[in-house]
């Protein structure tokens, strides 16, 4: 393929994705929420480690509680650790449920919208072709080609476009999180 035809195909695929921008934005929002929840669990792990360290070694710096939400002072250290673990477990359960909803949303976007529209556009085009085309090509090979090509385009949209943008979004969120913790170490 030439560079011009590659650009033409890429432009058409981006236009197809743009048509479903609401579904794509929904997928990206789910992914962003999943990322934030994963980072929150990671932050709670660090909080638990810092708390235990301060309890075992009082000269160590005290744990920094998120949003200054400290447990009551009359709680035992074991109760504080249990509360942190409980919040982490709750986050994990909610994240698992959202991950399930996310996978259904991606499947719905790809399978029920993009693939259906692609196939209907191809079949519409096939209806406008001359009989000479159908005389030259077997109907089984035409159907196999339409099915295979629409599946290939759906895989490209899911595995290249959506996943590529999600990877960029993940990298941006992780770098921002790391910069908030320690700038020099992040740059190193």
C-alpha positions in Angstrom: 0.0 0.0 0.0 1.2 3.5 -0.7 1.4 6.2 1.9 -1.5 8.0 0.4 -3.8 4.9 0.6 -2.6 4.3 4.2 -3.6 7.8 5.1 -7.0 7.4 3.3 -7.7 4.2 5.3 -6.5 5.8 8.6 -8.7 8.9 7.9 -11.7 6.7 7.2 -11.2 4.7 10.4 -10.8 7.8 12.5 -14.0 9.2 10.9 -15.7 5.9 11.9 -14.5 6.3 15.5 -15.5 9.9 15.5 -19.1 8.9 14.6 -19.1 6.9 17.9 -17.3 9.5 20.0 -20.0 9.3 22.8 -19.3 5.6 23.2 -15.6 6.1 23.0 -15.7 8.9 25.6 -17.7 6.6 27.9 -15.0 3.9 27.5 -12.3 6.5 28.3 -14.2 7.7 31.4 -14.5 4.2 32.6 -10.8 3.6 32.0 -9.9 6.9 33.9 -12.1 5.9 36.9 -10.4 2.4 36.9 -7.0 4.1 36.8 -7.8 6.4 39.7 -9.2 3.5 41.7 -6.1 1.5 41.1 -3.9 4.4 42.1 -6.0 5.0 45.2 -5.5 1.4 46.3 -1.8 1.8 45.7 -1.8 5.0 47.8 -3.7 3.2 50.6 -1.0 0.5 50.5 1.6 3.2 51.0 -0.5 4.7 53.8 -0.7 1.4 55.6 3.0 0.9 55.3 3.7 4.4 56.6 1.3 3.9 59.5 2.8 0.6 60.5 6.3 2.1 60.3 5.4 5.0 62.4 3.8 2.7 65.0 6.8 0.5 65.2 9.3 3.3 65.0 7.9 6.6 66.5 10.8 8.6 65.2 9.7 7.8 61.6 7.6 10.4 59.9 3.8 10.1 60.5 1.6 8.8 57.8 0.1 11.5 55.6 -3.7 10.8 55.5 -5.5 11.7 52.3 -7.7 14.7 52.5 -6.7 15.0 56.2 -9.2 12.2 57.0 -7.5 10.7 60.1 -9.1 7.9 62.1 -10.3 8.7 65.6 -7.4 8.9 68.1 -9.0 6.2 70.3 -8.7 3.5 67.6 -6.1 0.9 68.2 -3.4 0.4 65.5 -5.0 -2.9 64.5 -8.3 -1.2 64.0 -6.7 1.5 61.8 -5.0 -1.2 59.7 -8.2 -3.1 59.5 -10.0 0.0 58.3 -7.4 0.7 55.6 -7.6 -3.0 54.5 -11.4 -2.7 54.4 -11.3 0.4 52.2 -8.8 -1.3 49.9 -11.1 -4.4 49.7 -14.1 -2.2 49.0 -12.1 -0.4 46.3 -11.1 -3.7 44.8 -14.7 -5.0 44.6 -16.0 -1.7 43.1 -13.1 -1.8 40.6 -13.9 -5.4 39.6 -17.5 -4.4 39.0 -16.5 -1.4 37.0 -14.1 -3.5 35.0 -16.9 -5.8 34.1 -19.1 -2.9 33.1 -16.1 -1.5 31.1 -15.6 -4.7 29.2 -19.3 -4.9 28.4 -19.2 -1.2 27.2 -16.3 -1.9 24.9 -17.9 -5.0 23.5 -21.2 -3.2 22.9 -19.4 -0.3 21.2 -17.4 -2.6 18.9 -19.8 -5.4 18.3 -23.2 -3.8 18.4 -22.4 -0.5 16.8 -19.2 -0.3 14.7 -19.3 -3.8 13.2 -23.0 -3.6 12.5 -22.6 -0.3 10.7 -19.6 -1.5 8.8 -21.4 -4.6 7.5 -24.5 -2.6 6.6 -22.4 -0.1 4.7 -20.6 -2.9 2.8 -23.9 -4.7 2.0 -25.4 -1.4 0.8 -22.4 -1.0 -1.5 -22.7 -4.6 -2.7 -26.4 -4.0 -3.7 -25.2 -1.1 -5.9 -22.6 -3.2 -7.8 -23.3 -4.6 -11.2 -24.1 -8.2 -12.0 -20.8 -8.5 -13.7 -19.1 -8.3 -10.3 -21.2 -11.2 -8.9 -20.5 -13.2 -12.0 -16.8 -12.8 -11.5 -16.8 -13.5 -7.8 -18.3 -16.4 -5.8 -20.9 -15.3 -3.3 -19.3 -17.3 -0.5 -16.0 -15.6 -1.0 -17.8 -12.2 -1.0 -19.5 -13.0 2.3 -16.3 -14.3 3.9 -14.4 -11.2 2.8 -17.1 -8.9 4.2 -17.2 -10.8 7.5 -13.4 -11.0 7.8 -12.7 -7.4 6.8 -15.3 -6.0 9.2 -13.8 -8.1 12.0 -10.3 -6.9 11.1 -11.5 -3.2 11.2 -13.3 -3.8 14.5 -10.1 -5.4 15.9 -8.1 -2.4 14.7 -10.5 0.1 16.3 -10.4 -1.9 19.6 -6.7 -3.0 19.7 -5.0 0.0 18.0 -7.2 3.1 18.4 -8.9 2.6 21.7 -6.1 0.7 23.4 -3.5 3.2 22.1 -5.4 6.1 23.5 -6.0 4.2 26.8 -2.3 3.5 27.1 -1.5 7.2 26.5 -4.1 8.1 29.1 -2.7 5.6 31.6 0.8 6.9 31.1 -0.3 10.5 31.6 -2.1 9.6 34.8 0.8 7.5 36.2 3.3 10.3 35.4 1.1 12.9 37.0 0.8 10.7 40.1 4.6 10.1 40.2 5.3 13.8 39.8 2.9 14.6 42.7 4.9 12.2 44.9 8.5 13.0 43.9 9.5 15.2 40.9 13.2 14.4 40.9 12.7 10.6 41.2 10.1 10.7 38.4 12.5 12.6 36.1 15.3 10.2 36.9 
